[in-house]
Amino acid sequence: MKIAVLGSGGVGGYFGARLSHAGADVTFIARGAHLDAIRRNGLSIESKLGNLHIAAPKATDDPASVGHVDLVIFAVKLWDTESAARTALPMLGPGSALVSFQNGVQKDEILRSIVGDHALVGGVCYIAATIATPGVIQHAGTMQKLVFGEFEGGPSPRTEAFLTACKSAGIEAEISADIRRATWEKFAFLVGLSGTTATIRMPVGPIRSHPRTRALLLDAMREVVAVGRAERIALPEEFAENRLAFCDQIPAEMSASMRTDIERGNRLEVEWLSGDIVARGQKAGVPTPVNRAIYDILVLHAHGHRDN
């Protein structure tokens, strides 16, 4: 399977390396110091599931040079979605698919307007991975799961082929019959985890253990569920409680990438997470006071040190 990874950071770098190691034809699209390090030293993964090193990966900063691929793994930061999607167009042939494993729910709305309905496949990932140093991806914990599917539902030859590639690479993966719902399921969890770990500046362990911060985490997720249900997403009314139980099962040291970003002075995705829930809640008439507070707390950090 010929795959291009557009955005080779924590998510794209990790899953792309696993797929490459298993024999897929993978090209990594990156930039700056990270690209230089990959070209010079290869791409390394540090993980409790097993370290690996791709000694001489295909890597470029020019998507147009890659040619048509079977699948584009789209994993850029949310503020780069529109511009990066346009650079992906030369890689999309008549049967190609582009699957976004970005955060949030706006991503597919933006991508559909650029790459079209036929190319777009929905996707969700569960992993805590970051660029530790250029050319090195660090995976926290052992969770590494991909969920993807056609928006009209059901499997297809291209999603089946990607599922086979993932299983060959030791990646937990599944095809969803309702990828829009699966995206909102992840959104509920992520908005809560990112908002609390970034504002409190602690991992999930202490947050879920203290009654007040545990309630904050639950309320943030409840607001997402309420907004999703108002948008006719088939989420159970008690789904936030389900996600809180899930939070109890993940490693205590796990944080969202937004906590890492704020500690490093990087730009934040808060506008597309808690900020998006606030905007959608206003439109739907659903109160979102917890996410409003999270967004207001983080907004002065949203563009990194440049705005400090």
C-alpha positions in Angstrom: 0.0 0.0 0.0 1.4 3.4 -1.0 0.9 5.9 1.8 1.8 9.6 2.3 1.9 11.0 5.8 1.1 14.7 5.7 2.2 16.0 9.1 4.8 13.7 10.5 4.7 14.7 14.1 3.4 12.7 17.1 0.5 11.1 15.3 1.6 10.9 11.7 5.2 10.0 12.6 4.3 7.2 15.0 1.7 5.5 12.8 3.7 6.1 9.6 6.8 4.6 11.1 4.8 1.5 12.3 3.3 1.1 8.8 6.7 1.6 7.1 8.4 -0.9 9.4 5.8 -3.5 8.4 6.5 -3.0 4.7 4.1 -0.3 3.5 5.5 2.2 1.0 5.4 5.3 3.2 6.5 8.8 2.4 6.8 11.3 5.3 6.0 14.9 4.6 7.6 17.2 7.2 9.4 20.5 7.4 12.1 22.3 9.3 14.4 20.7 11.8 12.2 17.6 12.0 12.6 16.9 8.3 16.3 17.6 8.4 16.8 15.2 11.3 14.7 12.5 9.5 16.8 12.8 6.4 20.0 12.8 8.3 19.4 10.2 11.0 16.1 8.5 10.1 12.9 8.4 12.1 12.9 6.8 15.6 10.0 5.8 17.8 10.4 5.4 21.6 7.5 3.3 22.9 6.6 0.8 25.6 5.3 -1.3 22.8 8.8 -1.5 21.3 11.2 1.0 20.0 11.9 1.1 16.3 14.1 3.0 13.9 13.4 3.7 10.2 17.0 4.2 8.9 16.3 5.7 5.5 12.7 6.7 5.2 11.3 8.6 2.2 10.9 12.2 3.4 10.1 15.4 1.7 8.6 18.9 2.2 7.0 18.8 -1.3 3.8 16.8 -1.5 3.6 17.4 -5.3 6.8 15.3 -5.7 5.3 12.2 -4.2 2.8 11.4 -7.0 -0.5 9.6 -6.6 -0.9 7.4 -3.5 -3.5 5.0 -2.2 -3.9 6.8 1.1 -3.0 10.2 2.6 -2.7 10.1 6.4 -3.6 13.7 7.2 -2.2 14.7 10.6 -1.3 18.4 10.6 -2.2 20.9 13.4 -5.8 22.2 13.0 -4.8 25.7 12.0 -2.9 24.3 9.0 -5.9 22.2 7.7 -6.9 24.3 4.7 -3.5 25.1 3.4 -2.2 21.6 3.9 -5.2 20.0 2.2 -4.6 22.1 -0.9 -1.0 20.7 -1.0 -2.4 17.2 -0.8 -4.4 17.5 -4.0 -1.6 16.4 -6.4 -1.3 13.1 -4.4 -4.9 12.2 -4.9 -5.7 10.0 -7.9 -9.2 8.7 -8.9 -9.3 6.0 -6.2 -7.2 7.7 -3.5 -8.4 8.3 0.0 -7.5 11.1 2.5 -8.1 10.2 6.1 -7.7 12.9 8.8 -6.5 11.8 12.2 -6.6 15.3 13.5 -8.4 16.5 16.6 -11.9 18.0 16.7 -14.9 17.8 14.4 -14.4 20.8 12.2 -11.6 19.1 10.3 -13.9 17.0 8.0 -16.1 20.0 7.2 -13.0 21.9 6.0 -11.5 19.0 4.2 -14.6 18.0 2.3 -14.8 21.5 0.7 -11.3 21.0 -0.6 -10.7 17.3 -1.5 -14.4 16.4 -2.2 -16.7 13.8 -0.8 -15.2 10.8 -2.7 -11.7 11.2 -1.5 -12.5 11.9 2.1 -12.6 9.1 4.7 -13.3 9.8 8.3 -10.8 9.0 11.0 -10.1 9.1 14.7 -7.0 8.2 16.6 -6.3 7.4 20.2 -2.6 8.0 21.2 -0.4 10.2 23.3 2.7 10.9 21.2 4.8 13.9 20.6 8.1 14.9 18.9 10.6 14.5 21.8 13.4 15.9 19.6 13.6 16.4 15.9 13.5 12.9 14.3 12.3 11.2 17.5 8.7 10.4 18.4 7.9 9.6 22.0 4.9 7.4 22.7 3.4 7.7 26.2 1.6 4.7 27.6 0.5 1.8 25.3 -2.7 3.1 23.8 -2.4 3.3 20.0 -5.7 2.9 18.1 -7.1 4.1 14.7 -10.8 4.1 13.8 -11.8 5.0 10.3 -14.6 4.6 7.8 -16.5 5.8 4.8 -19.1 8.5 5.6 -21.9 6.6 3.9 -21.1 3.7 6.3 -19.9 0.2 5.7 -16.5 -1.2 4.6 -14.9 -0.5 1.3 -11.9 -1.9 -0.6 -9.7 1.0 0.5 -10.7 0.9 4.1 -10.3 -2.9 4.2 -6.8 -2.5 2.6 -5.8 0.1 5.2 -7.2 -2.1 8.0 -5.0 -5.0 6.8 -1.9 -2.7 6.7 -2.6 -1.5 10.2 -3.0 -5.0 11.6 0.2 -6.1 9.8 2.0 -3.2 11.6 0.6 -4.2 15.1 -1.7 -1.1 15.2 -5.1 -1.6 16.9 -7.6 -0.5 14.2 -11.2 -0.9 13.3 -13.6 0.2 10.5 -16.5 2.2 11.9 -20.0 2.0 10.4 -20.8 5.5 11.8 -17.6 7.5 11.6 -19.3 10.8 12.4 -20.5 9.4 15.7 -17.0 7.9 16.4 -15.5 11.3 15.8 -17.8 12.9 18.3 -17.0 10.1 20.8 -13.3 11.0 20.6 -14.2 14.7 20.7 -16.0 14.3 24.0 -13.0 12.6 25.6 -10.4 14.9 24.1 -12.2 18.2 24.9 -12.3 17.1 28.6 -8.8 15.7 28.7 -7.1 18.6 26.8 -9.0 21.3 28.6 -8.3 20.0 32.1 -4.7 18.8 31.6 -3.7 22.1 29.9 -5.4 24.4 32.4 -4.4 22.5 35.5 -1.0 21.6 34.0 -1.1 18.1 35.4 -1.7 14.7 33.8 -5.0 12.8 34.1 -4.1 10.8 37.2 -4.3 13.6 39.8 -7.2 15.2 37.9 -9.4 12.1 38.0 -8.4 11.4 41.7 -9.6 14.7 43.2 -13.4 15.2 43.5 -13.4 18.8 42.3 -11.2 18.3 39.3 -12.9 15.0 38.5 -16.2 16.9 38.4 -14.6 19.5 36.2 -13.5 16.8 33.7 -16.9 15.2 33.7 -18.8 18.5 33.2 -16.5 19.5 30.3 -17.4 16.2 28.6 -21.1 16.4 29.5 -21.2 19.7 27.6 -19.7 18.1 24.5 -22.3 15.3 24.6 -25.2 17.8 25.0 -24.0 19.8 22.0 -23.5 16.7 19.9 -27.0 15.4 20.7 -28.3 18.8 19.8 -26.6 18.4 16.4 -28.3 15.0 16.0 -25.3 12.9 16.8 -26.4 9.5 18.2 -24.6 9.8 21.5 -26.2 8.2 24.6 -27.3 10.8 27.2 -24.9 9.2 29.8 -21.9 9.0 27.3 -19.8 11.5 29.4 -20.0 9.1 32.3 -18.8 6.3 30.0 -15.8 8.5 29.0 -15.0 9.2 32.6 -14.8 5.5 33.2 -12.5 5.3 30.2 -10.3 8.0 31.8 -10.0 5.8 34.8 -8.5 3.1 32.7 -5.8 5.1 30.9 -2.3 5.6 32.4 -2.1 8.1 35.2 0.7 10.0 33.5 -1.3 10.6 30.3 -1.9 14.1 29.1 -3.3 15.7 26.0 -0.9 17.2 23.5 -2.3 20.6 24.3 -0.7 20.4 27.8 2.7 19.7 26.2 2.1 22.6 23.7 1.3 25.1 26.4 4.4 24.1 28.5 6.6 24.4 25.4 5.1 27.8 24.5 3.6 26.3 21.2 0.4 27.3 19.5 -2.7 25.6 21.0 -5.7 23.9 19.3 -8.1 25.3 22.0 -10.1 27.2 19.4 -11.1 24.0 17.7 -11.7 22.1 21.0 -13.3 23.9 23.9 -13.7 27.0 21.7 -15.6 25.0 19.1 -17.9 23.6 21.7 -18.7 27.1 23.0 -19.5 28.3 19.4 -21.6 25.3 18.6 -23.4 25.5 22.0 -24.3 29.1 21.3 -25.7 28.2 17.9 -27.7 25.3 19.3 -28.8 27.0 22.5 -26.9 24.7 24.8 -25.0 26.2 27.8 -21.3 25.4 27.9 -19.9 27.3 31.0 -17.1 24.9 31.7 -15.7 25.0 28.2 -16.2 28.7 28.1 -14.0 29.0 31.2 -11.4 26.7 29.7 -11.3 28.7 26.5 -11.1 32.0 28.3 -8.3 30.8 30.5 -6.2 29.5 27.6 -7.0 32.1 24.9 -4.0 34.4 25.8 -1.7 31.3 25.3 -3.4 30.2 22.0 -0.7 31.6 19.7 2.2 30.6 21.9 5.0 32.8 23.2 4.6 35.3 20.3 1.5 36.7 22.1 2.9 36.6 25.6 
